[in-house]
Amino acid sequence: MTLKRQLLLVSLLALMLPWAGCEFIRETESALRASQQQMLASTASAFADSMEQYAEEFPDIGSNDYLIGDQLYGHQLETAPLIDGYFDDWTIEKPALRDLPGPDGPIRFAIGLHQQFAYLYVSISDHNVIYANANSLIPGDGAQHADRVRLISANPPYLEEALSFAAEAPGSVVTYMQNAFGFAPEPTIRAYWQDVPGGYQLEARMPLNQLGTHLGLIVNNTATIDHPGVRSASFSARSPGAFVSTSQALTRIAENLLVQPGMRMIVTDFSGWRIATVGNLRSSSQPGSTATSNWLRFAYGAVVEPGKTAAFAEPDPGGREQQPYIASALDGRRDDEWFRSDNSGKAVVAVAEPVMSGNRPIGAIVLQQGTDAILSLTNQGLARLMNVTLIAMLVVAASLLGYATWLSRRIRRLSIAAEAALESDQLRSTLPSSNAADEIGDLSRSFSNVLIQLGDYNEYLRTLASKLSHELRTPLAIVTSSLENLEHEKLNEASAGYTARAKDGAERLRRILTAMSEASRVEELMKNAEPERFDLRVVVESTVNAYCDAYTVRRFEFVSTATESSVDGSPELINQMLDKLIENAVSFSADGDQIDIALTVEGDDLRLDVSNPGPPLPERMRSQLFDSLISMREKKDDKHLGLGLYIAKLIADGHNGHIDAENTDEGVKFSVWLPRL
């Protein structure tokens, strides 16, 4: 792992600071929210005790007729809708519409209340609308059939009445009242039939005092004028359900009880139907205090407990509160819940308390309050904490990342300089950051001292061959002359053998010294040789022909694609360089192998390649291959001291060229680049 990544990981430890702050915020909000729930529960209990004094305002659960059938709910409307067959001017949302299954699709309906009138809206899916005529407006025995909507009204145990809506054509509808006395038009009721794609819509307005305590709805979807088809009913005509609506008396009582702003009270009957609603959850804080950035909302949501979405805290659009905590209160047990807004992050605490009459619940009090008083997204202190923590974390991370980048770049420059110093002919002792006073400066100076010592040692090794050759020649000459003089003396057989072996060893030592001094002679020749212009292709071709005669057990192939192959230098030294390369190729190949020599043009240079089959070059020796006294032969002898390739490199460098070696699929290839004239 790089130093930059290590320091970046270390910088992540700075996250412990915001984590600790987040844990503090989480625990604090949980504690304050629990305290607020307890306070709200005490308030709800007091309100429920007050409501018990007005038990007569709650529906009488002791009356059996209250439980007959399903129930219709009357929504309070803020304004009176226009009777035109459309729902768009009703001040309730479409989710408040109740759904019934129909033969051709859903049937949706709602009842609204405004002042002294009740309003009915019904949307029916019907693929074949059958309009009424003179013989079908008033249903009865022998009458023809038509699509119609019937609103059943009853005051148990008295007889029921029915309002029948059937249209001869789209537009205003004459409403008929059906009771024990027969059928008759009802002029106080206004109704409108509106055709829409896939069915029709009915809207009606009727005086509230004409409706009974129980209502039912019947939709007759007629197949043809002669066949009644399917009758879709939400409530049976024989058992209409109790009509539930907001109690004005309970609403006034709740308004007198609820004086605290930012709190909402919902009163339900024992079935969960909403019979009073006062107050709202709007924030009492100053305008603009809830304006926050998206990132802060995201961060706040990640810090605090998510809770249920605040949409569940809103009153049910259908009028019936059936949430679990309210259902518990209707069973006689106090319960609480809390919710959180996805948009603002604000929490809502809710408590449901049963309203008792004797030992039985007759309804429930639901108190809901926003958490403006406790930690929430509107809290400016939390916003500042989030901002400061984020900025501090970013500054720390950026600083550590920048420092890691600068530090790793210094170390990388030092590493590159050290590698370059080792690969060059002359070891450089000056490295980057050598003047720095930190640990990297100490490391750079230590590397520089090592390079100085390596340079001295390398220079010693480079001149060792010439020094040994010079120093050993005189002692070797004395030994050789002494051995020659001994040959003229009378020696026994054993002494003569020892003398012969000593003379043979002295001869081998002389050849070794000659080879060691060859590199020095090449350096002298490079300094003193007069450069001349010659054709490299001609020189190489003639030399290769000589190799064919010298190495008869090898095959040589020369190929040249260079049309202009003039170079400036010494042909004799080029021949000597080629001798070393060919000698190396022969020594590492087997009898019968082919050695390829190629001359090509590469840019402004001439490239001379010598390829031979054989073992590949070890990767560890690639950088030392052309150094002095380096040999890779397993069986070393007096002819191979590791100076051949070193001499070839001296000659290539002396001609302003360079030499390199690489492994191929067949063996090894040595390449020499020489500048072309």
C-alpha positions as MATLAB code, in Angstrom:
seq = 'MTLKRQLLLVSLLALMLPWAGCEFIRETESALRASQQQMLASTASAFADSMEQYAEEFPDIGSNDYLIGDQLYGHQLETAPLIDGYFDDWTIEKPALRDLPGPDGPIRFAIGLHQQFAYLYVSISDHNVIYANANSLIPGDGAQHADRVRLISANPPYLEEALSFAAEAPGSVVTYMQNAFGFAPEPTIRAYWQDVPGGYQLEARMPLNQLGTHLGLIVNNTATIDHPGVRSASFSARSPGAFVSTSQALTRIAENLLVQPGMRMIVTDFSGWRIATVGNLRSSSQPGSTATSNWLRFAYGAVVEPGKTAAFAEPDPGGREQQPYIASALDGRRDDEWFRSDNSGKAVVAVAEPVMSGNRPIGAIVLQQGTDAILSLTNQGLARLMNVTLIAMLVVAASLLGYATWLSRRIRRLSIAAEAALESDQLRSTLPSSNAADEIGDLSRSFSNVLIQLGDYNEYLRTLASKLSHELRTPLAIVTSSLENLEHEKLNEASAGYTARAKDGAERLRRILTAMSEASRVEELMKNAEPERFDLRVVVESTVNAYCDAYTVRRFEFVSTATESSVDGSPELINQMLDKLIENAVSFSADGDQIDIALTVEGDDLRLDVSNPGPPLPERMRSQLFDSLISMREKKDDKHLGLGLYIAKLIADGHNGHIDAENTDEGVKFSVWLPRL';
ca = [
       0.000    0.000    0.000;
       1.374    3.400   -0.964;
       2.158    6.069    1.594;
      -0.630    8.252    0.199;
      -3.224    5.560    0.797;
      -1.875    4.839    4.267;
      -2.204    8.481    5.299;
      -5.640    8.631    3.678;
      -6.730    5.715    5.843;
      -5.260    7.437    8.884;
      -7.268   10.556    8.005;
     -10.430    8.490    8.264;
      -9.820    8.430   12.010;
     -11.067   12.014   11.927;
     -14.512   10.496   11.324;
     -14.553    9.469   14.972;
     -15.249   13.096   15.901;
     -18.483   13.419   13.879;
     -19.390    9.843   14.860;
     -19.171   10.750   18.532;
     -21.206   13.895   17.868;
     -23.796   11.874   15.965;
     -24.102    9.391   18.823;
     -24.594   12.289   21.232;
     -27.266   13.802   18.992;
     -29.002   10.439   18.607;
     -29.101    9.744   22.348;
     -30.141   13.300   23.173;
     -32.993   13.328   20.693;
     -34.215    9.906   21.869;
     -34.260   11.077   25.478;
     -35.995   14.374   24.675;
     -38.494   12.645   22.401;
     -39.355   10.154   25.151;
     -39.828   13.067   27.555;
     -42.125   14.804   25.101;
     -44.117   11.605   24.590;
     -44.593   11.316   28.341;
     -45.763   14.931   28.559;
     -48.116   14.388   25.617;
     -49.493   11.220   27.217;
     -50.307   13.155   30.408;
     -52.064   15.823   28.374;
     -54.019   13.228   26.378;
     -55.101   11.512   29.601;
     -56.398   14.816   30.952;
     -58.258   15.535   27.713;
     -59.801   12.056   27.721;
     -61.039   12.594   31.271;
     -62.642   15.856   30.133;
     -64.273   14.175   27.140;
     -65.875   11.550   29.385;
     -68.211   14.301   30.617;
     -69.579   14.581   27.073;
     -70.143   10.886   26.422;
     -73.579   11.670   24.993;
     -71.905   13.401   22.046;
     -70.243   10.132   21.018;
     -72.232    7.596   18.969;
     -74.235    5.292   21.212;
     -72.458    1.961   20.995;
     -75.231    0.409   23.051;
     -77.687    0.886   20.216;
     -77.746   -2.165   17.959;
     -78.782   -0.128   14.942;
     -75.401    1.668   15.001;
     -73.657   -1.545   14.057;
     -76.036   -2.414   11.215;
     -74.243   -2.514    7.828;
     -71.240   -0.468    6.729;
     -70.939    3.246    7.351;
     -70.760    6.302    5.139;
     -68.582    9.207    6.246;
     -69.383   12.855    5.673;
     -66.302   14.975    4.913;
     -66.356   18.626    5.945;
     -65.927   20.851    2.853;
     -64.368   24.284    3.059;
     -66.427   25.611    0.132;
     -69.564   24.487   -1.594;
     -68.807   22.642   -4.872;
     -70.528   23.495   -8.133;
     -73.050   20.832   -9.133;
     -71.633   19.956  -12.563;
     -70.686   16.292  -12.291;
     -66.970   16.928  -11.657;
     -64.868   16.369   -8.528;
     -62.166   18.978   -9.156;
     -63.803   21.690   -7.012;
     -64.243   19.489   -3.939;
     -61.913   20.591   -1.137;
     -60.917   17.034   -0.250;
     -58.279   14.910   -1.931;
     -59.065   12.074   -4.317;
     -57.740    9.460   -1.848;
     -60.809   10.331    0.258;
     -62.998    8.616   -2.350;
     -64.114    5.143   -1.358;
     -63.878    2.302   -3.860;
     -66.397   -0.406   -4.650;
     -65.939   -3.228   -7.134;
     -68.192   -2.956  -10.182;
     -68.863   -5.209  -13.171;
     -67.071   -2.862  -15.581;
     -64.546   -1.363  -13.183;
     -64.339    0.465   -9.847;
     -67.122    2.621   -8.444;
     -65.832    5.589   -6.433;
     -67.923    7.838   -4.220;
     -67.811   10.380   -1.375;
     -70.228   12.454    0.699;
     -69.362   16.014    1.703;
     -70.932   18.422    4.170;
     -71.026   22.210    3.938;
     -73.287   24.321    6.117;
     -76.839   22.926    5.828;
     -76.261   20.826    2.708;
     -74.916   17.381    1.989;
     -73.152   16.656   -1.315;
     -72.888   13.320   -3.112;
     -70.325   12.404   -5.765;
     -70.305    9.029   -7.534;
     -68.013    7.917  -10.379;
     -69.169    4.709  -12.141;
     -67.296    2.610  -14.696;
     -69.881    1.458  -17.233;
     -69.173    0.306  -20.778;
     -72.872    0.495  -21.784;
     -74.808    3.361  -20.213;
     -78.604    2.758  -20.327;
     -80.494    6.024  -19.964;
     -83.968    6.229  -18.467;
     -87.192    7.025  -20.304;
     -90.734    7.791  -19.251;
     -91.317    4.116  -18.447;
     -88.143    3.667  -16.418;
     -87.738    6.870  -14.416;
     -89.899    5.464  -11.659;
     -88.964    1.819  -10.962;
     -91.724   -0.641  -10.189;
     -93.384   -3.805  -11.356;
     -93.433   -3.912  -15.137;
     -91.270   -0.797  -15.531;
     -88.352   -0.813  -17.875;
     -84.781   -0.816  -16.519;
     -82.119    1.941  -16.591;
     -78.801    2.763  -14.965;
     -79.425    4.615  -11.731;
     -77.905    5.577   -8.375;
     -79.978    5.258   -5.201;
     -79.159    6.857   -1.851;
     -80.924    5.002    0.966;
     -81.832    7.059    4.044;
     -83.248    5.614    7.273;
     -83.907    6.454   10.915;
     -84.141    3.053   12.563;
     -86.488    1.621   13.543;
     -88.594    3.769   11.239;
     -89.077    3.022    7.549;
     -86.410    4.030    5.106;
     -86.556    6.358    2.123;
     -84.589    6.329   -1.101;
     -83.407    9.101   -3.403;
     -83.302    7.793   -6.976;
     -81.018    9.409   -9.596;
     -81.637    8.315  -13.213;
     -80.939   10.433  -16.288;
     -82.704   10.571  -19.625;
     -79.557   12.258  -21.022;
     -76.383   13.903  -19.700;
     -77.142   17.057  -17.744;
     -79.421   17.990  -14.879;
     -81.276   15.124  -13.283;
     -84.718   15.096  -11.683;
     -84.460   13.311   -8.342;
     -87.290   11.083   -7.161;
     -88.093   10.334   -3.545;
     -89.285    6.789   -2.840;
     -91.048    6.010    0.440;
     -94.062    4.204    1.737;
     -96.297    6.693   -0.028;
     -94.820    6.038   -3.482;
     -92.535    7.936   -5.903;
     -92.484   11.674   -6.304;
     -90.000   14.273   -7.630;
     -87.982   16.060   -4.964;
     -87.453   19.706   -6.057;
     -85.129   20.600   -3.152;
     -82.411   18.294   -4.515;
     -80.157   19.325   -7.372;
     -78.289   16.640   -9.359;
     -76.162   16.515  -12.492;
     -75.256   13.513  -14.693;
     -71.945   13.842  -16.588;
     -70.832   11.340  -19.211;
     -67.109   10.572  -19.189;
     -65.029    8.061  -21.155;
     -65.712    4.589  -19.770;
     -68.761    5.541  -17.699;
     -70.493    8.457  -16.022;
     -70.310   10.703  -12.954;
     -73.129   11.915  -10.725;
     -73.034   14.928   -8.416;
     -75.925   15.964   -6.186;
     -76.744   18.473   -3.444;
     -79.470   17.801   -0.857;
     -80.598   19.483    2.353;
     -78.941   17.861    5.318;
     -82.201   17.705    7.261;
     -83.658   15.377    4.621;
     -81.123   12.660    5.403;
     -81.584   10.124    8.151;
     -79.102    8.820   10.679;
     -78.304    5.802    8.450;
     -77.315    5.952    4.798;
     -76.730    3.378    2.102;
     -75.735    3.569   -1.566;
     -76.942    1.345   -4.402;
     -75.668    1.499   -7.997;
     -77.772   -0.331  -10.618;
     -75.603   -1.212  -13.625;
     -78.237   -2.328  -16.151;
     -77.388   -4.727  -18.950;
     -80.281   -3.726  -21.268;
     -83.572   -1.901  -20.920;
     -85.322   -5.263  -20.531;
     -82.829   -6.893  -18.163;
     -81.731   -5.467  -14.801;
     -78.215   -6.850  -15.107;
     -75.923   -6.505  -12.091;
     -76.789   -4.457   -9.032;
     -73.629   -3.039   -7.390;
     -74.271   -1.969   -3.819;
     -72.004   -0.720   -1.086;
     -74.715   -1.065    1.525;
     -77.718   -3.348    1.509;
     -81.033   -1.579    1.134;
     -82.327   -3.526    4.123;
     -79.452   -2.546    6.479;
     -77.922    0.864    5.735;
     -75.020    1.814    7.956;
     -74.893    4.692   10.380;
     -73.926    7.988    8.798;
     -70.809    9.354   10.507;
     -69.723   12.976   10.286;
     -67.903   15.601   12.291;
     -69.560   16.533   15.552;
     -69.796   20.289   15.891;
     -70.223   20.003   19.639;
     -67.118   17.835   20.091;
     -65.182   20.159   17.781;
     -66.005   23.164   19.986;
     -65.078   21.218   23.106;
     -61.754   20.157   21.554;
     -61.010   23.741   20.520;
     -61.481   24.885   24.103;
     -59.171   22.158   25.405;
     -56.382   22.569   22.850;
     -54.602   25.859   23.405;
     -51.023   24.842   22.730;
     -49.752   25.774   19.224;
     -48.104   23.150   17.024;
     -50.387   20.403   18.358;
     -53.236   18.530   16.669;
     -56.111   16.688   18.350;
     -58.158   14.010   16.604;
     -61.284   12.566   18.231;
     -62.622    9.266   16.917;
     -65.640    7.144   17.726;
     -65.279    3.551   18.910;
     -64.919    2.355   15.258;
     -62.120    4.831   14.468;
     -64.232    7.272   12.470;
     -62.945   10.812   12.859;
     -65.625   12.963   14.518;
     -63.497   16.009   15.455;
     -60.172   17.491   14.354;
     -58.588   20.702   15.674;
     -55.121   22.227   15.529;
     -52.229   21.640   13.152;
     -48.582   20.654   13.228;
     -47.212   23.771   11.593;
     -43.931   24.962   13.053;
     -44.120   27.935   15.388;
     -40.539   28.913   14.572;
     -39.663   31.931   12.505;
     -40.014   31.774    8.729;
     -37.013   30.347    6.978;
     -35.787   28.359    9.964;
     -36.644   25.094    8.217;
     -34.715   25.895    5.058;
     -31.850   23.424    4.856;
     -29.612   22.004    2.186;
     -30.124   18.592    0.702;
     -26.825   17.281    2.059;
     -27.778   18.322    5.585;
     -31.082   16.515    5.274;
     -29.241   13.430    4.114;
     -26.724   13.704    6.959;
     -29.482   14.261    9.502;
     -31.357   11.218    8.220;
     -28.192    9.149    8.605;
     -27.612   10.401   12.162;
     -30.986   10.084   13.855;
     -33.376    7.182   14.015;
     -35.447    6.995   10.833;
     -38.850    6.302   12.392;
     -41.994    5.850   10.328;
     -42.647    8.328    7.554;
     -44.625   11.390    8.649;
     -47.314   10.636    6.064;
     -48.706    8.031    8.486;
     -49.276   10.774   11.057;
     -51.688   12.638    8.772;
     -55.425   12.062    9.218;
     -56.764    9.290    7.027;
     -58.325   10.842    3.901;
     -61.164    8.336    4.087;
     -62.127    9.547    7.575;
     -61.357    6.339    9.483;
     -58.238    6.177   11.675;
     -56.993    2.590   11.743;
     -53.330    2.942   12.654;
     -52.066    0.348   15.177;
     -51.519    2.786   18.024;
     -55.055    4.207   17.565;
     -56.515    0.694   17.352;
     -54.862   -0.070   20.707;
     -56.557    2.942   22.272;
     -59.929    1.842   20.889;
     -59.314   -1.465   22.690;
     -58.844    0.437   25.946;
     -55.019    0.653   26.033;
     -52.985    3.829   25.759;
     -50.338    3.689   23.035;
     -47.888    6.053   21.358;
     -45.899    6.315   18.138;
     -43.566    8.751   16.454;
     -42.966    9.654   12.820;
     -40.381   11.579   10.816;
     -40.794   13.733    7.722;
     -38.754   12.637    4.711;
     -38.515   16.233    3.447;
     -37.712   18.286    6.533;
     -36.440   15.620    8.947;
     -38.901   16.914   11.547;
     -40.296   14.325   13.948;
     -43.944   14.028   15.026;
     -44.844   12.454   18.365;
     -48.327   10.916   18.657;
     -50.254    9.528   21.656;
     -53.644    7.779   21.566;
     -55.727    7.705   24.781;
     -59.069    5.860   25.098;
     -62.189    7.795   26.074;
     -64.078    5.643   28.545;
     -67.716    5.469   29.541;
     -67.796    3.337   32.598;
     -65.588    0.361   31.853;
     -65.892    0.437   28.048;
     -64.164    2.667   25.443;
     -66.468    4.897   23.413;
     -63.727    6.554   21.347;
     -60.167    7.786   21.401;
     -58.247   11.038   21.806;
     -55.212   11.321   19.492;
     -52.675   14.058   20.256;
     -49.895   14.797   17.770;
     -47.128   17.336   18.174;
     -44.095   18.296   16.115;
     -40.671   18.189   17.731;
     -39.808   21.874   17.319;
     -38.863   21.988   20.973;
     -36.286   19.213   20.726;
     -33.418   18.398   18.402;
     -34.586   18.394   14.800;
     -33.465   19.627   11.440;
     -34.783   23.110   12.275;
     -32.313   23.378   15.164;
     -29.692   25.867   14.068;
     -27.169   24.496   16.562;
     -27.328   21.100   14.904;
     -26.947   22.705   11.487;
     -23.858   24.580   12.644;
     -22.441   21.407   14.204;
     -22.959   19.533   10.961;
     -21.344   22.297    8.904;
     -18.341   22.760   11.203;
     -17.787   18.996   11.463;
     -17.944   18.534    7.713;
     -15.618   21.450    7.013;
     -13.123   20.275    9.670;
     -13.155   16.743    8.312;
     -12.634   17.953    4.746;
      -9.775   20.242    5.808;
      -8.063   17.429    7.754;
      -8.519   14.941    4.915;
      -7.315   17.435    2.289;
      -4.299   18.422    4.412;
      -3.282   14.823    5.037;
      -3.829   13.932    1.404;
      -1.754   16.911    0.257;
       0.996   16.111    2.740;
       0.962   12.457    1.678;
       1.201   13.477   -1.972;
       4.152   15.813   -1.277;
       5.894   13.218    0.903;
       5.392   10.335   -1.507;
       6.562   12.521   -4.399;
       9.812   13.288   -2.535;
      10.368    9.603   -1.803;
       9.540    8.701   -5.392;
      12.017   11.279   -6.749;
      14.682    9.909   -4.404;
      13.962    6.347   -5.570;
      14.106    7.309   -9.268;
      17.343    9.253   -8.754;
      18.941    6.309   -6.911;
      17.962    3.884   -9.695;
      19.222    6.272  -12.371;
      22.508    6.731  -10.484;
      23.112    2.982  -10.374;
      22.301    2.510  -14.060;
      24.622    5.263  -15.329;
      28.286    4.741  -16.163;
      29.409    7.341  -13.689;
      27.695    7.038  -10.320;
      26.130   10.354   -9.269;
      26.498   11.173   -5.620;
      24.035   14.108   -5.461;
      20.426   13.063   -4.822;
      17.192   15.069   -4.304;
      16.331   16.378   -0.804;
      19.974   16.123    0.292;
      19.714   19.570    1.933;
      16.471   18.797    3.802;
      16.630   18.642    7.597;
      14.092   15.833    8.011;
      14.415   12.048    7.869;
      14.144   11.997    4.077;
      17.107   14.386    3.923;
      19.077   12.035    6.182;
      18.132    9.130    3.917;
      19.215   11.083    0.832;
      22.583   11.940    2.376;
      23.092    8.322    3.419;
      22.341    7.190   -0.126;
      24.791    9.794   -1.433;
      27.562    8.473    0.825;
      26.831    4.924   -0.321;
      26.943    6.034   -3.961;
      30.298    7.764   -3.403;
      31.731    4.560   -1.976;
      30.187    2.523   -4.775;
      31.645    4.930   -7.311;
      35.119    4.613   -5.829;
      34.794    0.851   -5.713;
      33.474    0.733   -9.270;
      36.350    2.882  -10.497;
      38.760    0.581   -8.671;
      37.242   -2.467  -10.371;
      37.265   -0.764  -13.746;
      41.000   -0.035  -13.555;
      41.869   -3.235  -11.721;
      42.567   -5.200  -14.891;
      45.053   -2.676  -16.289;
      46.740   -2.268  -12.893;
      47.118   -5.995  -12.408;
      48.385   -6.407  -15.944;
      51.012   -3.726  -15.419;
      52.097   -4.822  -11.962;
      52.314   -8.554  -12.684;
      54.232   -8.408  -15.962;
      57.651   -7.812  -14.347;
      57.349  -10.626  -11.738;
      55.969  -12.880  -14.450;
      58.932  -12.082  -16.698;
      61.362  -12.934  -13.878;
      59.582  -16.235  -13.219;
      59.514  -17.073  -16.933;
      63.248  -16.278  -17.429;
      64.157  -18.293  -14.342;
      62.251  -21.297  -15.629;
      63.946  -21.007  -19.026;
      67.367  -20.973  -17.292;
      66.427  -24.054  -15.307;
      65.796  -25.915  -18.538;
      69.561  -25.630  -19.321;
      70.528  -27.150  -15.993;
      70.816  -30.856  -15.343;
      67.625  -31.843  -13.564;
      66.304  -35.197  -12.564;
      63.082  -36.429  -14.086;
      60.864  -35.203  -11.278;
      62.397  -31.714  -11.243;
      62.097  -31.479  -15.025;
      58.356  -32.265  -14.760;
      57.843  -29.639  -12.099;
      59.697  -27.091  -14.209;
      57.601  -27.884  -17.299;
      54.343  -27.506  -15.370;
      55.522  -24.230  -13.832;
      56.436  -22.898  -17.262;
      53.002  -23.932  -18.630;
      51.289  -22.142  -15.738;
      53.376  -19.031  -16.331;
      52.306  -19.085  -20.005;
      48.648  -19.280  -19.017;
      49.142  -16.433  -16.601;
      50.717  -14.367  -19.384;
      47.686  -14.926  -21.615;
      45.389  -13.890  -18.772;
      47.335  -10.668  -18.278;
      47.193  -10.040  -22.014;
      43.395  -10.390  -21.976;
      43.129   -8.123  -18.956;
      45.158   -5.417  -20.625;
      43.114   -5.621  -23.834;
      40.392   -3.357  -22.434;
      42.968   -0.739  -21.531;
      44.440   -0.900  -25.028;
      40.967   -0.446  -26.526;
      40.423    2.656  -24.409;
      43.787    4.030  -25.595;
      42.940    3.207  -29.189;
      39.580    4.987  -28.876;
      41.345    8.083  -27.619;
      44.122    8.091  -30.262;
      42.367    6.576  -33.298;
      41.789    8.871  -36.266;
      38.108    8.544  -37.279;
      37.423    7.802  -40.927;
      34.312    7.345  -42.999;
      33.657    3.764  -44.096;
      30.806    1.512  -45.258;
      29.666   -0.563  -42.307;
      27.883   -3.109  -44.525;
      31.086   -3.891  -46.448;
      33.122   -4.253  -43.231;
      30.556   -6.549  -41.596;
      30.071   -8.648  -44.734;
      33.815   -9.295  -45.168;
      34.184  -10.119  -41.474;
      31.280  -12.579  -41.573;
      32.892  -14.389  -44.506;
      36.004  -14.826  -42.369;
      33.906  -16.292  -39.560;
      32.607  -18.974  -41.911;
      36.178  -20.197  -42.367;
      37.133  -19.793  -38.706;
      34.091  -21.533  -37.192;
      33.314  -24.360  -39.568;
      30.905  -26.065  -37.174;
      28.591  -23.048  -37.152;
      26.470  -21.530  -39.902;
      26.458  -17.756  -40.421;
      23.737  -15.758  -42.200;
      24.160  -12.037  -42.967;
      21.210   -9.913  -44.122;
      21.341   -6.176  -44.830;
      18.425   -3.891  -45.741;
      20.425   -0.681  -45.409;
      21.069    1.088  -48.715;
      23.212    3.780  -47.089;
      25.442    2.398  -44.336;
      28.270    4.933  -43.996;
      29.567    5.576  -40.480;
      32.406    7.568  -38.970;
      34.921    5.680  -36.813;
      37.543    2.911  -36.860;
      36.883   -0.198  -39.009;
      39.455   -2.151  -36.986;
      37.656   -1.449  -33.720;
      34.281   -2.307  -35.300;
      35.802   -5.639  -36.385;
      37.072   -6.194  -32.858;
      33.631   -5.435  -31.418;
      32.040   -7.865  -33.868;
      34.666  -10.483  -32.923;
      33.601  -10.254  -29.294;
      29.919  -10.609  -30.168;
      30.532  -13.551  -32.509;
      32.819  -15.227  -29.975;
      30.086  -14.873  -27.361;
      27.456  -16.260  -29.787;
      29.660  -19.253  -30.684;
      30.422  -20.082  -27.062;
      26.715  -20.215  -26.130;
      25.494  -22.137  -29.195;
      25.919  -25.746  -30.275;
      27.508  -27.344  -33.319;
      25.351  -26.921  -36.403;
      23.482  -23.869  -35.031;
      22.997  -20.802  -37.197;
      24.156  -17.371  -36.081;
      22.281  -14.496  -37.777;
      23.820  -11.085  -38.415;
      21.512   -8.311  -39.658;
      22.115   -4.677  -40.588;
      19.084   -2.353  -40.746;
      18.272    1.341  -40.665;
      16.403    2.591  -37.592;
      15.748    6.319  -37.681;
      19.096    8.148  -37.837;
      21.016    5.057  -36.714;
      22.285    1.832  -38.188;
      21.345   -1.215  -36.158;
      23.600   -4.256  -36.135;
      22.014   -7.420  -34.669;
      23.785  -10.654  -33.741;
      21.350  -13.476  -32.848;
      22.180  -16.964  -31.713;
      20.263  -19.889  -30.226;
      21.108  -20.809  -26.677;
      20.106  -20.299  -23.064;
      18.322  -17.016  -22.222;
      19.923  -14.217  -20.263;
      19.145  -14.250  -16.518;
      17.060  -11.202  -15.564;
      19.274  -10.544  -12.533;
      22.329  -10.170  -14.828;
      20.765   -7.838  -17.377;
      22.044   -4.675  -15.714;
      25.586   -6.140  -15.178;
      25.984   -7.893  -18.509;
      28.386   -5.331  -20.001;
      30.387   -4.676  -16.833;
      34.066   -5.568  -16.477;
      35.029   -9.050  -15.153;
      31.436  -10.343  -15.382;
      30.918  -13.802  -16.872;
      27.861  -16.068  -17.019;
      29.653  -19.221  -18.201;
      29.308  -22.185  -15.944;
      32.824  -23.452  -16.836;
      35.238  -20.570  -16.587;
      38.723  -20.815  -18.057;
      41.629  -18.564  -18.853;
      40.063  -17.415  -22.121;
      36.901  -15.990  -20.583;
      37.391  -13.405  -17.904;
      34.160  -11.485  -18.559;
      35.873   -8.754  -20.608;
      34.508   -9.489  -24.091;
      31.135   -7.750  -23.806;
      32.734   -4.986  -21.764;
      35.126   -4.296  -24.655;
      32.212   -4.393  -27.118;
      30.440   -1.759  -25.031;
      33.567    0.428  -24.925;
      33.799    0.352  -28.715;
      30.057    1.080  -29.205;
      30.171    3.977  -26.763;
      33.376    5.272  -28.383;
      31.500    5.506  -31.721;
      28.679    7.546  -30.071;
      26.447    4.502  -30.114;
      25.149    2.022  -27.579;
      24.672   -1.714  -27.162;
      21.921   -3.805  -25.613;
      20.847   -7.449  -25.289;
      17.448   -9.141  -25.118;
      15.980  -12.628  -25.016;
      14.148  -13.943  -28.068;
      12.030  -17.019  -28.727;
      15.072  -18.806  -30.218;
      17.794  -17.532  -27.893;
      19.577  -14.197  -27.385;
      20.041  -11.144  -29.591;
      22.716   -8.445  -29.154;
      22.004   -5.106  -30.867;
      24.402   -2.235  -31.566;
      23.222    1.204  -32.666;
      25.695    3.448  -34.519;
      24.929    6.937  -35.869;
      24.483    6.968  -39.653;
      26.074    9.641  -41.810;
];
